[in-house]
Every structure is written in C-alpha cells, then in structure tokens.
Amino acid sequence: MNSTDLGDLWDRVTGTQPDPALWLVLATAAAALAAVSQRTAWRFSRNAVTIAHEGGHGLVALLTGRRLEGIRLHSDTSGLTVSRGRPTGLGMILTAAAGYTAPSLLGLGGAWLLASGHITLLLWGAIALLVALLVMIRNAYGVLTVVLTGAAFFLVSWLTDSGVQAAFAYAAVWFLLLGGVRPVFELQGKRRRGGAPDSDADQLARLTNVPAALWLFLFYAVTLCSLIGGGRWLLNL
C-alpha cells in the first residue's frame, strides 16, 4: 500500500458522513431495546456487554499501573479480569468500578462521535479496541466472541455502503447505552436475593468501607445519565 492509498484510507476513516434520517435512528433504538429487553435475545446479546465490562476493567487496570494478567469471557455471559498490583488503593478501586460503567461510557463516547458525523471512525475505533482486547483474552470462547464481534465491525465498515454503516453504528451505540443499564438492575436483584456476594459493588465496599448500595447508586447514575445524554446526542436534541 503506497502513501496515496494510506492517505485515502485515513481520509475515509476520519472523514465525516451525513446524519442518517430520524426514522433510522429511531428504528435502531427500537432494535437495540428489543435486544436488551427480550429475554432470549438478551442471553445472546449480553456477550457484547460483557466484552465492554471486562475490557473496562482491563483498560483501567493498565491506566492505573496495574499488571493485566488476562481476561476470560464465558458462555454464560460472565467474565473475569485478573490484574496484579496492590490489593488496595486508588488503582484497585478504579479498576473495580470500571466494569459496570464501561459499556455506558463507551456508548456515550460513541454517541458523541456519531453526533459529530464520524460514523466510519467509530467503526474502526471499535475494531482497534477489540484487537487490543483480543491480545489479553485467555480462553477459547473469549477469543471466538471477540473475533466474531470484530469481524462484524470490519465487514460492515469495509464492504457496505454508508446507509448500512450508519444503521449498524447507531444500533451498536444504542445497544451499549441501553445494555449498560440492565446489568445494574440484575446485580441489584441478585444481591436482594442474597446472591453475588463477591460482586464489583461488594468488592468496592470492602475496599472503601462505603456501603455496596452506594456503589450500586453510582452505577445507576453513570448508566442512566449516559443513556439520557447519549440519547440526546443521537436524536440531535
């Protein structure tokens, strides 16, 4: 690939695209809502939220100076991120807090990109993040899940026209914004029934002496505010 080709590729990735029609934005929101609210669909689509959740743990672990040992994604849509470093302190707190907030914050960032007309940049940015995550995956199911997700983004960004790219990008961002909220409700339900004793909220409570209920409130605040703010951007309100 020569410099001209690279320049053309760069212009293609970083350039702006026209906003899609309002009906498409609303249709992708409805599709994402169905994927999150319908039980059978959620059992499958939740894997994407788990990728973002564990990726959030891993990214913040690296940013705070911890050593990331690896990430595992499981077929029951659970996951595990292992990092090494001080068992207490700010780095560990931020790492533990990153999981439930990561999907919604990624969705918020994606909504900002789409509102700015950067549809192709969002698709390629997602591919870059998935490739970086793939390096740290330590089990076969996790590799398969991340590769298939990355392949979907690549094929859409490389082979389809601008209309399909816009629909896919908006659906993905709506899904992150909506899908980031449901796991917090699920976690609250599990804790009410006496389950999930080692959840992120409970780990944070042990690390900070702040009740787990307050950490759950933080998760709700971040996910719901991201949904409201991101939704306004996507709808150009």
C-alpha positions in Angstrom: 0.0 0.0 0.0 1.6 3.3 -1.1 1.3 6.7 0.6 -1.6 7.7 -1.6 -3.6 4.7 -0.6 -2.8 5.3 3.0 -3.9 8.9 2.7 -7.1 7.8 1.1 -7.7 5.3 3.8 -7.0 7.9 6.5 -9.4 10.4 4.9 -12.0 7.6 4.7 -11.7 6.7 8.3 -11.5 10.3 9.8 -13.9 12.0 7.4 -17.5 12.9 8.3 -20.7 11.4 7.0 -24.1 12.9 6.8 -26.6 12.3 9.6 -29.0 9.5 8.9 -32.7 10.1 8.7 -34.6 10.3 12.0 -36.6 7.1 11.2 -33.4 5.1 11.0 -32.2 6.5 14.4 -35.5 5.5 15.9 -35.5 2.1 14.2 -32.1 1.3 15.5 -33.1 2.4 19.0 -36.1 0.1 18.9 -33.9 -2.8 17.7 -31.4 -2.3 20.5 -34.2 -2.0 23.0 -35.6 -5.4 21.8 -32.1 -7.0 22.1 -31.8 -5.8 25.7 -35.4 -6.3 26.9 -36.3 -9.7 25.3 -35.0 -12.5 27.4 -33.9 -14.9 24.7 -32.2 -12.1 22.7 -30.5 -10.8 25.9 -28.9 -14.1 26.6 -27.1 -13.8 23.4 -26.5 -10.1 23.1 -25.3 -9.8 26.6 -22.0 -11.2 25.5 -21.2 -7.8 23.9 -21.9 -6.0 27.2 -19.6 -8.5 28.9 -16.8 -7.7 26.4 -17.2 -4.0 27.3 -17.4 -4.7 31.0 -14.3 -6.8 31.2 -12.5 -4.5 28.7 -13.2 -1.6 31.1 -11.7 -3.5 34.0 -8.6 -4.3 31.9 -8.1 -0.8 30.5 -8.4 1.0 33.8 -6.1 -1.6 35.4 -3.4 -0.7 32.8 -4.0 3.0 33.1 -3.6 2.9 36.9 -0.3 1.0 36.7 -1.5 -2.5 37.5 -0.3 -5.5 35.5 -3.0 -7.1 33.5 -2.7 -10.9 33.6 -5.6 -11.7 31.3 -9.3 -11.7 30.6 -11.7 -14.6 30.3 -15.2 -14.5 28.7 -17.6 -17.3 29.5 -20.5 -18.8 27.6 -22.9 -17.9 30.4 -22.1 -14.2 29.6 -20.0 -13.8 32.8 -16.3 -12.8 32.7 -13.2 -12.4 34.7 -10.4 -9.9 34.6 -7.2 -10.7 36.6 -4.7 -7.9 37.3 -1.7 -7.8 39.7 -0.6 -5.0 41.9 -1.5 -3.5 45.3 -4.7 -5.2 46.6 -5.9 -1.9 47.9 -5.6 1.8 47.0 -7.0 4.0 44.3 -5.8 1.9 41.3 -7.7 -1.2 42.6 -10.8 0.9 43.4 -10.9 2.5 39.9 -10.4 -0.9 38.3 -13.2 -2.5 40.2 -15.5 0.5 39.5 -14.8 0.4 35.8 -16.8 -2.7 34.8 -20.4 -1.8 35.2 -19.8 1.8 34.0 -17.7 0.9 30.9 -20.5 -0.1 28.4 -22.5 3.0 29.1 -19.4 5.3 28.9 -18.3 3.6 25.7 -21.8 4.2 24.4 -21.7 7.9 25.4 -18.4 8.3 23.6 -19.8 6.6 20.6 -22.9 8.8 20.6 -20.6 11.9 20.6 -18.8 10.5 17.6 -22.0 9.8 15.7 -23.4 13.3 16.6 -20.2 14.7 15.1 -20.7 12.7 11.9 -17.8 10.3 12.4 -19.6 7.0 11.6 -16.6 5.3 10.0 -14.2 6.5 12.7 -16.5 4.9 15.3 -16.5 1.5 13.4 -12.7 1.5 13.0 -12.2 2.7 16.6 -14.3 -0.3 17.8 -12.1 -2.6 15.7 -8.9 -1.2 17.3 -10.3 -1.7 20.8 -11.4 -5.2 20.1 -7.9 -6.1 18.6 -6.3 -4.7 21.7 -8.6 -6.7 23.9 -8.0 -9.9 21.9 -4.3 -9.9 23.0 -5.4 -10.3 26.6 -8.1 -12.9 26.2 -7.1 -16.2 27.8 -9.8 -18.7 26.8 -11.2 -20.1 23.6 -14.7 -18.9 24.0 -13.5 -15.4 24.7 -11.3 -15.4 21.6 -14.2 -16.6 19.5 -16.6 -13.9 20.8 -14.1 -11.1 20.3 -13.1 -12.2 16.8 -16.7 -12.6 15.7 -17.6 -9.1 17.1 -14.5 -7.5 15.5 -15.3 -9.3 12.2 -18.8 -7.9 12.1 -17.5 -4.3 12.6 -14.8 -4.9 9.9 -17.1 -6.3 7.3 -19.7 -3.6 7.8 -17.0 -0.8 7.6 -15.2 -2.3 4.6 -17.9 -3.9 2.4 -21.1 -2.0 2.9 -22.4 1.4 1.9 -22.9 4.4 4.1 -26.5 3.7 4.9 -25.7 0.2 6.3 -22.7 1.6 8.2 -24.9 4.2 9.8 -27.6 1.7 10.8 -25.0 -0.7 12.3 -23.2 2.1 14.1 -26.3 3.6 15.6 -27.6 0.2 16.6 -24.3 -0.6 18.3 -24.2 2.6 20.3 -27.9 2.4 21.3 -27.2 -1.1 22.4 -24.3 -0.1 24.6 -26.3 2.8 26.2 -29.4 0.6 26.9 -27.4 -2.6 27.6 -25.3 -0.8 30.1 -28.3 -0.2 32.3 -29.8 -3.7 32.6 -26.8 -5.5 34.3 -27.1 -3.0 37.2 -30.7 -3.9 37.7 -29.7 -7.6 37.5 -27.0 -7.1 40.1 -29.4 -5.4 42.5 -31.8 -8.3 42.1 -29.2 -10.9 42.8 -27.9 -9.0 45.9 -31.5 -8.7 47.1 -31.9 -12.5 46.9 -28.6 -13.0 48.7 -26.6 -13.8 45.6 -23.4 -12.3 44.1 -21.6 -11.8 47.4 -18.4 -11.0 45.5 -19.8 -8.6 43.0 -18.0 -5.5 41.9 -20.1 -3.4 44.3 -19.3 -5.7 47.3 -15.6 -5.6 46.4 -15.7 -1.9 46.3 -17.5 -1.8 49.7 -14.7 -3.9 51.2 -12.0 -1.6 49.6 -13.5 1.7 50.6 -15.8 1.0 53.6 -18.6 2.6 51.6 -21.8 0.5 51.5 -22.3 -1.6 48.4 -25.7 0.1 48.0 -24.0 3.5 47.4 -21.8 1.9 44.7 -24.9 0.5 43.1 -26.3 4.0 43.1 -23.1 5.2 41.4 -23.5 2.5 38.7 -27.2 3.6 38.2 -26.2 7.3 38.0 -23.5 6.7 35.4 -25.5 4.3 33.2 -28.8 6.3 33.3 -27.1 9.7 32.8 -25.1 8.2 29.9 -28.3 6.9 28.3 -30.0 10.2 28.6 -27.0 12.2 27.4 -26.1 9.8 24.6 -29.7 9.5 23.5 -30.0 13.3 23.2 -26.9 13.3 21.0 -28.1 10.5 18.8 -31.5 12.2 18.4 -29.9 15.7 17.9 -31.9 17.2 20.7 
